[in-house]
Amino acid sequence: MHARWRWLAWGACASLATAVPCAAARPVTYLCGEELEVRIDFTPSKAQLHLREKDYTLQRVKSAHDGHYVNRKEGFDLVANKSDLRLREGKDELQCKLKVTP
């Protein structure tokens, strides 16, 4: 391989390697009520919801809300706004706050 092509290939790999962490999930935990903890891994296009020992994938949708994710099949509607979270599961709605660990 010519030196020029080797550097081009190396540069492409390096730029891909730095792009991957940008798309990595950002896990957070919310406290809903007194006892229920909800863990969510956010990416720009999806949210992985960990609720009651089950995992659900929600798709981000365009709306008037910043962080709006849905899973119509399971009946989930999630709106995250800074430290507040509203989670609808069917007709039930939970108001949650970001869990801060010291």
Biotite code that builds the C-alpha atoms (Angstrom):
import biotite.structure as struc

atoms = struc.array([
    struc.Atom([0.000, 0.000, 0.000], chain_id="A", res_id=1, res_name="MET", atom_name="CA", element="C"),
    struc.Atom([1.357, 3.387, -0.922], chain_id="A", res_id=2, res_name="HIS", atom_name="CA", element="C"),
    struc.Atom([2.165, 5.696, 1.958], chain_id="A", res_id=3, res_name="ALA", atom_name="CA", element="C"),
    struc.Atom([-0.427, 8.203, 0.778], chain_id="A", res_id=4, res_name="ARG", atom_name="CA", element="C"),
    struc.Atom([-3.229, 5.590, 0.829], chain_id="A", res_id=5, res_name="TRP", atom_name="CA", element="C"),
    struc.Atom([-2.078, 4.274, 4.192], chain_id="A", res_id=6, res_name="ARG", atom_name="CA", element="C"),
    struc.Atom([-2.393, 7.751, 5.730], chain_id="A", res_id=7, res_name="TRP", atom_name="CA", element="C"),
    struc.Atom([-5.819, 8.225, 4.123], chain_id="A", res_id=8, res_name="LEU", atom_name="CA", element="C"),
    struc.Atom([-7.035, 4.886, 5.505], chain_id="A", res_id=9, res_name="ALA", atom_name="CA", element="C"),
    struc.Atom([-5.618, 5.692, 8.941], chain_id="A", res_id=10, res_name="TRP", atom_name="CA", element="C"),
    struc.Atom([-7.309, 9.109, 8.910], chain_id="A", res_id=11, res_name="GLY", atom_name="CA", element="C"),
    struc.Atom([-10.677, 7.566, 8.009], chain_id="A", res_id=12, res_name="ALA", atom_name="CA", element="C"),
    struc.Atom([-10.387, 5.059, 10.859], chain_id="A", res_id=13, res_name="CYS", atom_name="CA", element="C"),
    struc.Atom([-9.368, 7.747, 13.315], chain_id="A", res_id=14, res_name="ALA", atom_name="CA", element="C"),
    struc.Atom([-12.330, 9.954, 12.405], chain_id="A", res_id=15, res_name="SER", atom_name="CA", element="C"),
    struc.Atom([-14.709, 6.993, 12.745], chain_id="A", res_id=16, res_name="LEU", atom_name="CA", element="C"),
    struc.Atom([-13.236, 6.113, 16.119], chain_id="A", res_id=17, res_name="ALA", atom_name="CA", element="C"),
    struc.Atom([-13.840, 9.609, 17.425], chain_id="A", res_id=18, res_name="THR", atom_name="CA", element="C"),
    struc.Atom([-17.401, 9.698, 16.044], chain_id="A", res_id=19, res_name="ALA", atom_name="CA", element="C"),
    struc.Atom([-18.517, 6.562, 17.873], chain_id="A", res_id=20, res_name="VAL", atom_name="CA", element="C"),
    struc.Atom([-18.402, 7.965, 21.429], chain_id="A", res_id=21, res_name="PRO", atom_name="CA", element="C"),
    struc.Atom([-20.638, 10.842, 20.329], chain_id="A", res_id=22, res_name="CYS", atom_name="CA", element="C"),
    struc.Atom([-23.446, 8.387, 19.616], chain_id="A", res_id=23, res_name="ALA", atom_name="CA", element="C"),
    struc.Atom([-22.969, 6.404, 22.822], chain_id="A", res_id=24, res_name="ALA", atom_name="CA", element="C"),
    struc.Atom([-25.843, 6.134, 25.250], chain_id="A", res_id=25, res_name="ALA", atom_name="CA", element="C"),
    struc.Atom([-26.024, 8.503, 28.163], chain_id="A", res_id=26, res_name="ARG", atom_name="CA", element="C"),
    struc.Atom([-27.541, 6.623, 31.148], chain_id="A", res_id=27, res_name="PRO", atom_name="CA", element="C"),
    struc.Atom([-29.560, 8.493, 33.774], chain_id="A", res_id=28, res_name="VAL", atom_name="CA", element="C"),
    struc.Atom([-31.783, 7.434, 36.655], chain_id="A", res_id=29, res_name="THR", atom_name="CA", element="C"),
    struc.Atom([-35.070, 9.069, 37.608], chain_id="A", res_id=30, res_name="TYR", atom_name="CA", element="C"),
    struc.Atom([-37.013, 8.615, 40.838], chain_id="A", res_id=31, res_name="LEU", atom_name="CA", element="C"),
    struc.Atom([-40.766, 8.330, 40.380], chain_id="A", res_id=32, res_name="CYS", atom_name="CA", element="C"),
    struc.Atom([-42.630, 8.743, 43.640], chain_id="A", res_id=33, res_name="GLY", atom_name="CA", element="C"),
    struc.Atom([-40.930, 7.363, 46.729], chain_id="A", res_id=34, res_name="GLU", atom_name="CA", element="C"),
    struc.Atom([-39.641, 3.997, 45.520], chain_id="A", res_id=35, res_name="GLU", atom_name="CA", element="C"),
    struc.Atom([-39.763, 3.458, 41.762], chain_id="A", res_id=36, res_name="LEU", atom_name="CA", element="C"),
    struc.Atom([-36.453, 4.010, 39.984], chain_id="A", res_id=37, res_name="GLU", atom_name="CA", element="C"),
    struc.Atom([-36.435, 4.288, 36.202], chain_id="A", res_id=38, res_name="VAL", atom_name="CA", element="C"),
    struc.Atom([-33.142, 4.009, 34.325], chain_id="A", res_id=39, res_name="ARG", atom_name="CA", element="C"),
    struc.Atom([-32.938, 5.370, 30.787], chain_id="A", res_id=40, res_name="ILE", atom_name="CA", element="C"),
    struc.Atom([-30.082, 5.277, 28.295], chain_id="A", res_id=41, res_name="ASP", atom_name="CA", element="C"),
    struc.Atom([-30.514, 8.224, 25.924], chain_id="A", res_id=42, res_name="PHE", atom_name="CA", element="C"),
    struc.Atom([-29.075, 8.491, 22.417], chain_id="A", res_id=43, res_name="THR", atom_name="CA", element="C"),
    struc.Atom([-29.982, 11.176, 19.872], chain_id="A", res_id=44, res_name="PRO", atom_name="CA", element="C"),
    struc.Atom([-32.556, 8.912, 18.161], chain_id="A", res_id=45, res_name="SER", atom_name="CA", element="C"),
    struc.Atom([-33.593, 6.358, 20.805], chain_id="A", res_id=46, res_name="LYS", atom_name="CA", element="C"),
    struc.Atom([-34.103, 5.819, 24.506], chain_id="A", res_id=47, res_name="ALA", atom_name="CA", element="C"),
    struc.Atom([-33.620, 2.455, 26.191], chain_id="A", res_id=48, res_name="GLN", atom_name="CA", element="C"),
    struc.Atom([-36.041, 2.342, 29.124], chain_id="A", res_id=49, res_name="LEU", atom_name="CA", element="C"),
    struc.Atom([-35.339, -0.031, 32.023], chain_id="A", res_id=50, res_name="HIS", atom_name="CA", element="C"),
    struc.Atom([-38.566, -0.302, 34.014], chain_id="A", res_id=51, res_name="LEU", atom_name="CA", element="C"),
    struc.Atom([-39.658, -3.000, 36.459], chain_id="A", res_id=52, res_name="ARG", atom_name="CA", element="C"),
    struc.Atom([-36.915, -5.414, 35.343], chain_id="A", res_id=53, res_name="GLU", atom_name="CA", element="C"),
    struc.Atom([-37.887, -5.124, 31.659], chain_id="A", res_id=54, res_name="LYS", atom_name="CA", element="C"),
    struc.Atom([-36.237, -3.212, 28.808], chain_id="A", res_id=55, res_name="ASP", atom_name="CA", element="C"),
    struc.Atom([-38.094, -1.162, 26.206], chain_id="A", res_id=56, res_name="TYR", atom_name="CA", element="C"),
    struc.Atom([-36.798, 0.771, 23.208], chain_id="A", res_id=57, res_name="THR", atom_name="CA", element="C"),
    struc.Atom([-38.461, 4.108, 22.458], chain_id="A", res_id=58, res_name="LEU", atom_name="CA", element="C"),
    struc.Atom([-37.980, 6.124, 19.273], chain_id="A", res_id=59, res_name="GLN", atom_name="CA", element="C"),
    struc.Atom([-37.441, 9.859, 19.379], chain_id="A", res_id=60, res_name="ARG", atom_name="CA", element="C"),
    struc.Atom([-40.194, 11.839, 17.668], chain_id="A", res_id=61, res_name="VAL", atom_name="CA", element="C"),
    struc.Atom([-40.404, 15.431, 16.534], chain_id="A", res_id=62, res_name="LYS", atom_name="CA", element="C"),
    struc.Atom([-42.702, 17.446, 18.752], chain_id="A", res_id=63, res_name="SER", atom_name="CA", element="C"),
    struc.Atom([-42.958, 20.709, 20.637], chain_id="A", res_id=64, res_name="ALA", atom_name="CA", element="C"),
    struc.Atom([-41.113, 18.975, 23.500], chain_id="A", res_id=65, res_name="HIS", atom_name="CA", element="C"),
    struc.Atom([-37.327, 18.627, 23.428], chain_id="A", res_id=66, res_name="ASP", atom_name="CA", element="C"),
    struc.Atom([-36.841, 15.012, 24.502], chain_id="A", res_id=67, res_name="GLY", atom_name="CA", element="C"),
    struc.Atom([-39.952, 13.186, 23.325], chain_id="A", res_id=68, res_name="HIS", atom_name="CA", element="C"),
    struc.Atom([-39.742, 9.414, 22.835], chain_id="A", res_id=69, res_name="TYR", atom_name="CA", element="C"),
    struc.Atom([-42.498, 6.873, 22.126], chain_id="A", res_id=70, res_name="VAL", atom_name="CA", element="C"),
    struc.Atom([-43.094, 3.157, 21.829], chain_id="A", res_id=71, res_name="ASN", atom_name="CA", element="C"),
    struc.Atom([-46.610, 2.831, 20.451], chain_id="A", res_id=72, res_name="ARG", atom_name="CA", element="C"),
    struc.Atom([-46.608, -0.975, 20.587], chain_id="A", res_id=73, res_name="LYS", atom_name="CA", element="C"),
    struc.Atom([-46.037, -1.015, 24.357], chain_id="A", res_id=74, res_name="GLU", atom_name="CA", element="C"),
    struc.Atom([-47.974, 2.209, 24.970], chain_id="A", res_id=75, res_name="GLY", atom_name="CA", element="C"),
    struc.Atom([-45.094, 4.335, 26.285], chain_id="A", res_id=76, res_name="PHE", atom_name="CA", element="C"),
    struc.Atom([-44.801, 8.094, 25.882], chain_id="A", res_id=77, res_name="ASP", atom_name="CA", element="C"),
    struc.Atom([-41.781, 9.737, 27.518], chain_id="A", res_id=78, res_name="LEU", atom_name="CA", element="C"),
    struc.Atom([-40.980, 13.450, 27.729], chain_id="A", res_id=79, res_name="VAL", atom_name="CA", element="C"),
    struc.Atom([-37.675, 14.407, 29.345], chain_id="A", res_id=80, res_name="ALA", atom_name="CA", element="C"),
    struc.Atom([-37.069, 18.053, 30.181], chain_id="A", res_id=81, res_name="ASN", atom_name="CA", element="C"),
    struc.Atom([-33.852, 18.751, 32.108], chain_id="A", res_id=82, res_name="LYS", atom_name="CA", element="C"),
    struc.Atom([-34.373, 17.140, 35.532], chain_id="A", res_id=83, res_name="SER", atom_name="CA", element="C"),
    struc.Atom([-38.078, 16.342, 35.022], chain_id="A", res_id=84, res_name="ASP", atom_name="CA", element="C"),
    struc.Atom([-39.519, 13.299, 33.307], chain_id="A", res_id=85, res_name="LEU", atom_name="CA", element="C"),
    struc.Atom([-43.112, 12.499, 32.402], chain_id="A", res_id=86, res_name="ARG", atom_name="CA", element="C"),
    struc.Atom([-43.709, 8.852, 31.579], chain_id="A", res_id=87, res_name="LEU", atom_name="CA", element="C"),
    struc.Atom([-47.053, 7.598, 30.322], chain_id="A", res_id=88, res_name="ARG", atom_name="CA", element="C"),
    struc.Atom([-47.686, 3.886, 30.275], chain_id="A", res_id=89, res_name="GLU", atom_name="CA", element="C"),
    struc.Atom([-51.096, 3.429, 28.682], chain_id="A", res_id=90, res_name="GLY", atom_name="CA", element="C"),
    struc.Atom([-53.419, 5.618, 30.756], chain_id="A", res_id=91, res_name="LYS", atom_name="CA", element="C"),
    struc.Atom([-51.088, 5.759, 33.783], chain_id="A", res_id=92, res_name="ASP", atom_name="CA", element="C"),
    struc.Atom([-48.782, 8.756, 34.109], chain_id="A", res_id=93, res_name="GLU", atom_name="CA", element="C"),
    struc.Atom([-45.691, 9.077, 36.293], chain_id="A", res_id=94, res_name="LEU", atom_name="CA", element="C"),
    struc.Atom([-43.972, 12.335, 37.199], chain_id="A", res_id=95, res_name="GLN", atom_name="CA", element="C"),
    struc.Atom([-40.312, 11.710, 37.914], chain_id="A", res_id=96, res_name="CYS", atom_name="CA", element="C"),
    struc.Atom([-37.285, 13.692, 39.063], chain_id="A", res_id=97, res_name="LYS", atom_name="CA", element="C"),
    struc.Atom([-33.662, 13.132, 38.178], chain_id="A", res_id=98, res_name="LEU", atom_name="CA", element="C"),
    struc.Atom([-31.940, 11.096, 40.864], chain_id="A", res_id=99, res_name="LYS", atom_name="CA", element="C"),
    struc.Atom([-28.851, 12.896, 42.103], chain_id="A", res_id=100, res_name="VAL", atom_name="CA", element="C"),
    struc.Atom([-26.257, 10.782, 43.851], chain_id="A", res_id=101, res_name="THR", atom_name="CA", element="C"),
    struc.Atom([-23.771, 12.628, 46.081], chain_id="A", res_id=102, res_name="PRO", atom_name="CA", element="C"),
])
